[in-house]
């Protein structure tokens, strides 16, 4: 039994090479999503949503190693609500929403170290459109001089175009769904960092993708 397990372990790299041969053309489309929420004191809260769509194309420059270029569409929405004053007679609160839409591209490398398990990393740069909306709400029935005696609202909007750059890296696994092993569903965990003129983001997301292996010889 021990000899059988040893032979299987020694044959594993050969199987990997047979599945991911050099010069195989590789195509992929991946979507990733993340959501986080934080609730603090005084009914304050922060919500963050991130969605990424990433089509890519590459070629296996070595067995089990593909290099290529990927395109990124990123959508982000951040919401924050802060209650500065809350009593039985007075309310004073701020609400701010920031939306970002970015388009970027850059190189990437994917490597299959063991069987269908892969690690992928890439760098990208591009531009993003940002929209910031801020509202201040105030109501007052007491004798606080800093608050109006009637409900009021202040609304501001800002839009800007800024440059963006960043990188992503993470592991994943390919589940082949056809008999010829030319189509696979990829499940991955992605760590992403990007910055846009002083504003940065760091976080993890779960990615689901579809990969195609073209001109591959099945052994």
N, C-alpha and C positions, 0 to 999 in steps of 0.2 A: 504493500500500500504506500509505503514511504517512497519507493522508487517511482511509482506511478505519479504521485504528487510532484516529485522532483522533475520528472520529464514534462509534465504539464506546465510547470512554472518556467522551465527553460524554453518551451515552445511558445510561450505567450508573446515575446517580442516578435517572433516570426509571423504570428497571426496578425499582430497589429500592423506589421509592414505590409502584409498581403491586403489588408483592408484599406490602407491609406498610402497608395503608391506614389512615387515621385511623378510629377507632371500631371497629376489628377487635377482637373478644374473644380473649384469649390465655390458654391454659391450659398448664401444664407440670408435669412431675414429674421430679425429678433425684436421682440417687444419686451420692455421691462417696466414695472410699475412699483411705486413705493408710496406709503401713506404713514404719517405720524401725527400724533396729537398730544399736546401737553396742556393740562389744566392746573392753574395755580390758585392762589388765594384771591379773594374778592371777585370771584367769577371770571377771572382772566383766563384766556386760553390762546393757544397757538396751534394752527393746523398747517400741514405741509403735504403737498401732493407732487409727485414727479412721474412723468411718463416719457419713455424713450423708444423710438422706432429706428432700427438700424439695419438697412439692407447692405450687403457686402458681397464682394467677389474676390477670389484669390486663386492661387495655384500651390500645390504641394512642391516646395522647392527641395525638400528632403522627404524621405519616408517618415510619415507621422507628423510633419511640420508644414503648415500652410502659411503663406504670407500674402497680403493683399491690401485692398483699400476699402474703407467702409464710410458710409454716409449716415449722419445722425440728424434726427429731428427730435428736439427736446421741448417738452411743455412742462412748465412749473407754475404752481399756484400756492402762494403763502398767505395765510390769513391770521391776523392777530387782533385780539379784542382785550382791551384793558379798561377796567373799571377804576377810575381814580378816586371816586367818592360815591359811596352808596349808604344812604340812611333812609329812615322812614319818610323823610320830607324832601330829600335832594338826591339827584343822580347826575353824575358827570362821567362820561365814558368816551373812549376813542376806539375806532375800528379802522383797520388798514388792510388792504388787499393788494398784493403784487402778483401780476401775471407776466410770464416770460415765455417767448417762443423763439427757439434758436435753431439755426441750420449750420451744420459743421461737417467736416470730412477729415480723413487722415488715415495713416497706415495702421495695420494691426498684424499680429502674429498669433496663431493658434497651434498648440502642440498637444499631441496625444501621447502621454508618457506610458499609460497602461490601458490596454484594451480600448474601450470607448470613452474613457475618462479624459477630459481635456482641460487645459488652462489657456486662457486667452487674455491678451492685453493689447491696448491700442492708445494712440494719442490723436487728438483732434483739435481743430481750430475753426473758427467761423465768426458769425455775428448773431446777435440776439436783439429782439424787440421787447422792450419792457414797458409795462403800464402799471402805474401806481395810483390807487384810489384811496383817499383818506377821508373819514367822516368823524366829526365830533358831535356828540349828543349831550345836551344839557337840559335838565328840568329842575325847577326849584319852587317850593312852596314855603320854605322857611326864610329866615332873615340872614342868609349867608351872602355877603357882599360880592363874592366872586362868581355867583351863579345868577342867571336871569330868573325873573319871577314867572316867565312864560317859556314853554318848550322852544328850543332852538336847535339848529343843525348847521354845521359848517362843512362844506364839501369841496375837496380839491382833487384834481387829476393831473398826472404828469406822464408824459411818454418820451421815450428815448431809445436810440439805437446805439449799441455798444459792441465792441469786439469780445470774443470769447475764446478760451483755450482750456484744455484739460486732458484727463486720461481716465481710462477704465481698465480694470483687471479683475479676474475671478475664475473660479473653476466651474466645470459643467460636465454633463454626461449626455451622450448621443444614443437615442433609442431608435434603431433601424426599424422601419415599418413596412418594408417590401422585401421580397425574396432575394432580389439581386443586391440588396444592401446599397442602394444608390440614393435613398431618401431617408432622412432621419429627423426625429423631433429632438430638439436640444432643450435641456433644462439646466439653468445656470444661476449662480449667485454672483452679482456684479457689484463691485465697489467702484464708485465714481466720484471724481473730484473735478470741479471746473471753477473758473473764476472769470468774472466779467467786470473789468475796470474797478477793482477794489472789493466787489461783492463775490463771495465764494460759497461753495456748497460741497459737503462731504457726506456720503451716505451709501447704504446698501439697498439693493433692490433684487427682486426675483425676476429672471428673464425666461421667456419661452420662445423658441425659435424653430425654424424649419430649414434644414440643410439639404443640398443636393450635391452628389459626387458624379461628375461627368467624365467620360472617357477613361473610366477606371476598369482595369482588367481584373475580373474575379478569378481567384485561384482556388 
